[in-house]
């Protein structure tokens, strides 16, 4: 017996039914019914038809549809359901063999689902649903001596020795084989051994060497025939099946789907010639791994699966919970054996049982030692409990001991004994108090405390009980973590864990030492007041002390004797006479652009331009910019942002293409400010209010002379136009085609190259536009669109006015 897929020796499809090239969706139910009836006449199953169709070239997707249509017909007792079956109904039809059209049909579906769920729990049912485990007769084994020859078998007759001859002989429908030089010999119904004896006797007449032993006769089975057997009773797919002649009972059970929900796994009969010849028990294979009574089948054998007689359920702490079938005389102990025995967590004191009596159910308790003799009744449900999830002798210690964890409770054991078993207390153990978490008799929790020092010394004895848990705390974990903070002119300002006997110099070294700019005379220590006493007259919030040290970290006597305490804050000040170089830059149209070091606090714009060699002839001093705390790219973004802010103010929230364009120019990472300057006046009057003092990282940008003016906003053709000193504001607007109808002229403004902004003013009824300089940018915002009032708004306004008028009349009267 080998495990692989079963090969069925079936007849070919009828030649007059050509479905290989058909579209299955185009076939009517009547055509499918006709195909199924003709296939049944030839002993073909659904799988046989599909396999033959695929062999003739039917695509896989069409083969799947054909299988579904045939399964619908075969499981529906040959009755087609019509062409109007909906998709959902077809699913039920393929699965259960009928279409749900009435409430009774729905109940039947639920009943089928219930049966499937029950069958899945039956011990052994999974054997027939496992695609990796099938029973197939091994066609390559040596010919069994008890194999019964029948019509269609091919035999190989070998004569060897003094005479040699080999013949392949086929058994005719009459049961004969035609042996050369002998003639017909009847072999049908004989076993291989019996047929060999008969042939040897007949061959002795022409081969004398056979009698003397010099010539030998061997009869072997070649190609085997197919047989048809009938599977009936409580089986999933009853019917007639075509199998190899070496097939056994197990092969027939597998191809027919195995016993159904009511079928017996232990009472399967093989009926031959109208009489039962053997009873097959699947439990022999499932439990013991043997296939006793798994006989070879013969033509027209009947395999009958009888209904089960006694079936019980065993669940809980057994290795294979399932529904088991019992034979007469078997007990609960046998069922436990079939279930693989108890699990390690099983409670073996008793087994709970539910039994069905004549009118009701009852609860039974079966002592475990009585299971071997306890008789069964069909429908019994047995449950094996698990042991309690608790310990009979456990105590636990945790916290500041060397080996925390659970330990066995010994007679007379005390807290000191448990601490000793845990290898003793750690050095950081909190000795004043330990805790014991204990369960009272009613399992309510209780907390007890003890003095760890007294227990350790043996002064106090604390007896332990089962499930006691001792907690030894660390003195470091029950207080706020100690630290000191060092900041200011040290290399690594940080929060440093506190350690006893810390000195001021130690903390500075732990912070990486002093910076070059550190003041040695102004090291300040701020200490929190940790007193437990309160006095209303005391207004102190902290204790502040100041110390001086040497550059080599040697301390004066006061600092050397000063001990740092937890939570101290140490600040190292910047030396007042220490100055790092201040760098400023000048870029653009100067003789020597670049970075310069300021040598005086009074360094001004004019001094820097003079150091840079003065302005070049092409310099545009009116457009010079001063950028503070940033770089050139950031300054450009801030400049654009300034224009954006002014533009927003002028527009009063109006949207425009120019607003979006400027917004895209903004650089979010810039950290620079634009300072308005007048470089011409600063150079003409050094030291005046126009000649600003410089600060670190200032950048002065002197552009080239600009010859254009840029137009933005509500102008027909916004663009750059050539500067002409004769032109006024409206002349430049005219260069761009003039104002658009949406232009808000009185809000127009000009942004000058140095960042200054000049807006339009109104004098009486006339707009007075700002002056335009080379390099200027003209912005014309859009007029805000006004929406008309709807009916509801008009009615509301009229009502409000009328109400106010009526109120005023009433007051006047």
Secondary structure as the mmCIF struct_conf table of DSSP 4:
data_model
#
loop_
_struct_conf.conf_type_id
_struct_conf.id
_struct_conf.beg_label_comp_id
_struct_conf.beg_label_asym_id
_struct_conf.beg_label_seq_id
_struct_conf.end_label_comp_id
_struct_conf.end_label_asym_id
_struct_conf.end_label_seq_id
STRN STRN1 UNK A 2 UNK A 3
BEND BEND1 UNK A 4 UNK A 4
HELX_LH_PP_P HELX_LH_PP_P1 UNK A 5 UNK A 8
HELX_LH_PP_P HELX_LH_PP_P2 UNK A 11 UNK A 14
TURN_TY1_P TURN_TY1_P1 UNK A 15 UNK A 16
TURN_TY1_P TURN_TY1_P2 UNK A 20 UNK A 21
BEND BEND2 UNK A 22 UNK A 22
HELX_RH_3T_P HELX_RH_3T_P1 UNK A 24 UNK A 26
BEND BEND3 UNK A 27 UNK A 27
HELX_RH_AL_P HELX_RH_AL_P1 UNK A 29 UNK A 41
TURN_TY1_P TURN_TY1_P3 UNK A 42 UNK A 43
HELX_RH_AL_P HELX_RH_AL_P2 UNK A 46 UNK A 55
TURN_TY1_P TURN_TY1_P4 UNK A 56 UNK A 57
HELX_RH_AL_P HELX_RH_AL_P3 UNK A 60 UNK A 75
TURN_TY1_P TURN_TY1_P5 UNK A 76 UNK A 78
TURN_TY1_P TURN_TY1_P6 UNK A 83 UNK A 84
HELX_RH_AL_P HELX_RH_AL_P4 UNK A 87 UNK A 96
BEND BEND4 UNK A 97 UNK A 98
BEND BEND5 UNK A 102 UNK A 102
HELX_RH_AL_P HELX_RH_AL_P5 UNK A 103 UNK A 121
STRN STRN2 UNK A 122 UNK A 122
TURN_TY1_P TURN_TY1_P7 UNK A 123 UNK A 124
HELX_RH_3T_P HELX_RH_3T_P2 UNK A 125 UNK A 128
TURN_TY1_P TURN_TY1_P8 UNK A 129 UNK A 129
TURN_TY1_P TURN_TY1_P9 UNK A 131 UNK A 132
STRN STRN3 UNK A 135 UNK A 136
TURN_TY1_P TURN_TY1_P10 UNK A 139 UNK A 140
BEND BEND6 UNK A 141 UNK A 141
HELX_LH_PP_P HELX_LH_PP_P3 UNK A 142 UNK A 144
TURN_TY1_P TURN_TY1_P11 UNK A 145 UNK A 146
HELX_LH_PP_P HELX_LH_PP_P4 UNK A 147 UNK A 147
STRN STRN4 UNK A 148 UNK A 148
HELX_LH_PP_P HELX_LH_PP_P5 UNK A 149 UNK A 149
TURN_TY1_P TURN_TY1_P12 UNK A 151 UNK A 152
STRN STRN5 UNK A 154 UNK A 161
BEND BEND7 UNK A 162 UNK A 163
STRN STRN6 UNK A 165 UNK A 170
TURN_TY1_P TURN_TY1_P13 UNK A 173 UNK A 174
BEND BEND8 UNK A 175 UNK A 175
STRN STRN7 UNK A 176 UNK A 179
TURN_TY1_P TURN_TY1_P14 UNK A 180 UNK A 182
STRN STRN8 UNK A 183 UNK A 186
TURN_TY1_P TURN_TY1_P15 UNK A 188 UNK A 189
STRN STRN9 UNK A 191 UNK A 191
HELX_RH_AL_P HELX_RH_AL_P6 UNK A 192 UNK A 203
TURN_TY1_P TURN_TY1_P16 UNK A 204 UNK A 206
TURN_TY1_P TURN_TY1_P17 UNK A 208 UNK A 208
HELX_RH_AL_P HELX_RH_AL_P7 UNK A 209 UNK A 212
TURN_TY1_P TURN_TY1_P18 UNK A 213 UNK A 213
BEND BEND9 UNK A 214 UNK A 214
STRN STRN10 UNK A 215 UNK A 221
BEND BEND10 UNK A 223 UNK A 223
HELX_LH_PP_P HELX_LH_PP_P6 UNK A 224 UNK A 225
STRN STRN11 UNK A 226 UNK A 233
BEND BEND11 UNK A 234 UNK A 234
STRN STRN12 UNK A 235 UNK A 235
TURN_TY1_P TURN_TY1_P19 UNK A 236 UNK A 237
STRN STRN13 UNK A 239 UNK A 244
TURN_TY1_P TURN_TY1_P20 UNK A 245 UNK A 246
STRN STRN14 UNK A 248 UNK A 248
HELX_RH_AL_P HELX_RH_AL_P8 UNK A 249 UNK A 255
TURN_TY1_P TURN_TY1_P21 UNK A 256 UNK A 257
STRN STRN15 UNK A 259 UNK A 259
TURN_TY1_P TURN_TY1_P22 UNK A 261 UNK A 262
STRN STRN16 UNK A 263 UNK A 272
TURN_TY1_P TURN_TY1_P23 UNK A 273 UNK A 274
STRN STRN17 UNK A 275 UNK A 280
TURN_TY1_P TURN_TY1_P24 UNK A 282 UNK A 282
HELX_RH_AL_P HELX_RH_AL_P9 UNK A 283 UNK A 288
BEND BEND12 UNK A 289 UNK A 289
TURN_TY1_P TURN_TY1_P25 UNK A 292 UNK A 293
HELX_LH_PP_P HELX_LH_PP_P7 UNK A 295 UNK A 295
STRN STRN18 UNK A 296 UNK A 296
HELX_LH_PP_P HELX_LH_PP_P8 UNK A 297 UNK A 297
TURN_TY1_P TURN_TY1_P26 UNK A 299 UNK A 300
STRN STRN19 UNK A 302 UNK A 307
HELX_LH_PP_P HELX_LH_PP_P9 UNK A 308 UNK A 308
BEND BEND13 UNK A 309 UNK A 309
STRN STRN20 UNK A 310 UNK A 316
BEND BEND14 UNK A 317 UNK A 317
STRN STRN21 UNK A 318 UNK A 318
TURN_TY1_P TURN_TY1_P27 UNK A 319 UNK A 320
STRN STRN22 UNK A 322 UNK A 326
TURN_TY1_P TURN_TY1_P28 UNK A 328 UNK A 329
STRN STRN23 UNK A 331 UNK A 331
HELX_RH_AL_P HELX_RH_AL_P10 UNK A 332 UNK A 338
TURN_TY1_P TURN_TY1_P29 UNK A 339 UNK A 340
BEND BEND15 UNK A 341 UNK A 341
STRN STRN24 UNK A 342 UNK A 342
TURN_TY1_P TURN_TY1_P30 UNK A 344 UNK A 345
STRN STRN25 UNK A 346 UNK A 346
BEND BEND16 UNK A 349 UNK A 349
STRN STRN26 UNK A 350 UNK A 356
BEND BEND17 UNK A 358 UNK A 360
STRN STRN27 UNK A 361 UNK A 367
HELX_RH_3T_P HELX_RH_3T_P3 UNK A 368 UNK A 373
STRN STRN28 UNK A 375 UNK A 375
TURN_TY1_P TURN_TY1_P31 UNK A 378 UNK A 379
STRN STRN29 UNK A 381 UNK A 384
HELX_LH_PP_P HELX_LH_PP_P10 UNK A 385 UNK A 385
STRN STRN30 UNK A 386 UNK A 386
HELX_LH_PP_P HELX_LH_PP_P11 UNK A 387 UNK A 388
BEND BEND18 UNK A 389 UNK A 390
BEND BEND19 UNK A 392 UNK A 393
STRN STRN31 UNK A 394 UNK A 399
BEND BEND20 UNK A 400 UNK A 400
STRN STRN32 UNK A 401 UNK A 401
TURN_TY1_P TURN_TY1_P32 UNK A 402 UNK A 403
STRN STRN33 UNK A 405 UNK A 408
TURN_TY1_P TURN_TY1_P33 UNK A 411 UNK A 412
STRN STRN34 UNK A 414 UNK A 414
HELX_RH_AL_P HELX_RH_AL_P11 UNK A 415 UNK A 421
TURN_TY1_P TURN_TY1_P34 UNK A 422 UNK A 423
STRN STRN35 UNK A 425 UNK A 425
TURN_TY1_P TURN_TY1_P35 UNK A 427 UNK A 428
STRN STRN36 UNK A 429 UNK A 429
BEND BEND21 UNK A 432 UNK A 432
STRN STRN37 UNK A 434 UNK A 439
TURN_TY1_P TURN_TY1_P36 UNK A 441 UNK A 442
BEND BEND22 UNK A 443 UNK A 443
STRN STRN38 UNK A 445 UNK A 450
HELX_RH_AL_P HELX_RH_AL_P12 UNK A 452 UNK A 457
TURN_TY1_P TURN_TY1_P37 UNK A 458 UNK A 458
BEND BEND23 UNK A 459 UNK A 460
STRN STRN39 UNK A 463 UNK A 463
TURN_TY1_P TURN_TY1_P38 UNK A 466 UNK A 467
STRN STRN40 UNK A 469 UNK A 472
STRN STRN41 UNK A 474 UNK A 474
TURN_TY1_P TURN_TY1_P39 UNK A 475 UNK A 478
BEND BEND24 UNK A 479 UNK A 479
HELX_LH_PP_P HELX_LH_PP_P12 UNK A 480 UNK A 482
STRN STRN42 UNK A 483 UNK A 488
BEND BEND25 UNK A 489 UNK A 489
STRN STRN43 UNK A 490 UNK A 490
TURN_TY1_P TURN_TY1_P40 UNK A 491 UNK A 492
STRN STRN44 UNK A 494 UNK A 497
TURN_TY1_P TURN_TY1_P41 UNK A 500 UNK A 501
STRN STRN45 UNK A 503 UNK A 503
HELX_RH_AL_P HELX_RH_AL_P13 UNK A 504 UNK A 510
TURN_TY1_P TURN_TY1_P42 UNK A 511 UNK A 512
STRN STRN46 UNK A 514 UNK A 514
TURN_TY1_P TURN_TY1_P43 UNK A 516 UNK A 517
STRN STRN47 UNK A 518 UNK A 528
BEND BEND26 UNK A 532 UNK A 532
TURN_TY1_P TURN_TY1_P44 UNK A 536 UNK A 537
STRN STRN48 UNK A 542 UNK A 547
STRN STRN49 UNK A 549 UNK A 549
TURN_TY1_P TURN_TY1_P45 UNK A 551 UNK A 552
BEND BEND27 UNK A 553 UNK A 553
STRN STRN50 UNK A 555 UNK A 555
HELX_RH_AL_P HELX_RH_AL_P14 UNK A 557 UNK A 560
TURN_TY1_P TURN_TY1_P46 UNK A 561 UNK A 561
HELX_LH_PP_P HELX_LH_PP_P13 UNK A 562 UNK A 562
STRN STRN51 UNK A 563 UNK A 563
HELX_LH_PP_P HELX_LH_PP_P14 UNK A 564 UNK A 564
TURN_TY1_P TURN_TY1_P47 UNK A 566 UNK A 567
STRN STRN52 UNK A 569 UNK A 574
HELX_LH_PP_P HELX_LH_PP_P15 UNK A 575 UNK A 575
TURN_TY1_P TURN_TY1_P48 UNK A 576 UNK A 577
HELX_LH_PP_P HELX_LH_PP_P16 UNK A 580 UNK A 581
STRN STRN53 UNK A 582 UNK A 588
BEND BEND28 UNK A 589 UNK A 589
STRN STRN54 UNK A 590 UNK A 590
TURN_TY1_P TURN_TY1_P49 UNK A 591 UNK A 592
STRN STRN55 UNK A 594 UNK A 598
BEND BEND29 UNK A 600 UNK A 600
TURN_TY1_P TURN_TY1_P50 UNK A 601 UNK A 602
STRN STRN56 UNK A 604 UNK A 604
HELX_RH_AL_P HELX_RH_AL_P15 UNK A 605 UNK A 611
TURN_TY1_P TURN_TY1_P51 UNK A 612 UNK A 613
STRN STRN57 UNK A 615 UNK A 615
TURN_TY1_P TURN_TY1_P52 UNK A 617 UNK A 618
STRN STRN58 UNK A 619 UNK A 619
HELX_RH_3T_P HELX_RH_3T_P4 UNK A 621 UNK A 623
STRN STRN59 UNK A 625 UNK A 628
BEND BEND30 UNK A 629 UNK A 630
HELX_RH_AL_P HELX_RH_AL_P16 UNK A 632 UNK A 651
TURN_TY1_P TURN_TY1_P53 UNK A 652 UNK A 653
HELX_RH_AL_P HELX_RH_AL_P17 UNK A 657 UNK A 665
TURN_TY1_P TURN_TY1_P54 UNK A 668 UNK A 669
STRN STRN60 UNK A 673 UNK A 675
HELX_RH_AL_P HELX_RH_AL_P18 UNK A 679 UNK A 684
BEND BEND31 UNK A 685 UNK A 685
TURN_TY1_P TURN_TY1_P55 UNK A 686 UNK A 687
BEND BEND32 UNK A 688 UNK A 688
TURN_TY1_P TURN_TY1_P56 UNK A 689 UNK A 690
BEND BEND33 UNK A 691 UNK A 691
HELX_LH_PP_P HELX_LH_PP_P17 UNK A 692 UNK A 692
STRN STRN61 UNK A 693 UNK A 693
HELX_LH_PP_P HELX_LH_PP_P18 UNK A 694 UNK A 694
TURN_TY1_P TURN_TY1_P57 UNK A 696 UNK A 697
STRN STRN62 UNK A 699 UNK A 702
HELX_LH_PP_P HELX_LH_PP_P19 UNK A 703 UNK A 703
STRN STRN63 UNK A 704 UNK A 704
HELX_LH_PP_P HELX_LH_PP_P20 UNK A 705 UNK A 706
STRN STRN64 UNK A 708 UNK A 713
BEND BEND34 UNK A 714 UNK A 714
STRN STRN65 UNK A 715 UNK A 715
TURN_TY1_P TURN_TY1_P58 UNK A 716 UNK A 717
STRN STRN66 UNK A 720 UNK A 722
TURN_TY1_P TURN_TY1_P59 UNK A 725 UNK A 726
HELX_RH_AL_P HELX_RH_AL_P19 UNK A 729 UNK A 735
TURN_TY1_P TURN_TY1_P60 UNK A 736 UNK A 737
STRN STRN67 UNK A 739 UNK A 739
TURN_TY1_P TURN_TY1_P61 UNK A 741 UNK A 742
STRN STRN68 UNK A 743 UNK A 743
HELX_RH_3T_P HELX_RH_3T_P5 UNK A 745 UNK A 747
STRN STRN69 UNK A 749 UNK A 751
TURN_TY1_P TURN_TY1_P62 UNK A 753 UNK A 754
BEND BEND35 UNK A 755 UNK A 755
STRN STRN70 UNK A 757 UNK A 759
STRN STRN71 UNK A 761 UNK A 763
TURN_TY1_P TURN_TY1_P63 UNK A 764 UNK A 765
STRN STRN72 UNK A 766 UNK A 768
HELX_LH_PP_P HELX_LH_PP_P21 UNK A 769 UNK A 771
TURN_TY1_P TURN_TY1_P64 UNK A 774 UNK A 775
STRN STRN73 UNK A 777 UNK A 780
HELX_LH_PP_P HELX_LH_PP_P22 UNK A 781 UNK A 781
STRN STRN74 UNK A 782 UNK A 782
HELX_LH_PP_P HELX_LH_PP_P23 UNK A 783 UNK A 785
HELX_LH_PP_P HELX_LH_PP_P24 UNK A 787 UNK A 789
HELX_RH_AL_P HELX_RH_AL_P20 UNK A 791 UNK A 812
#
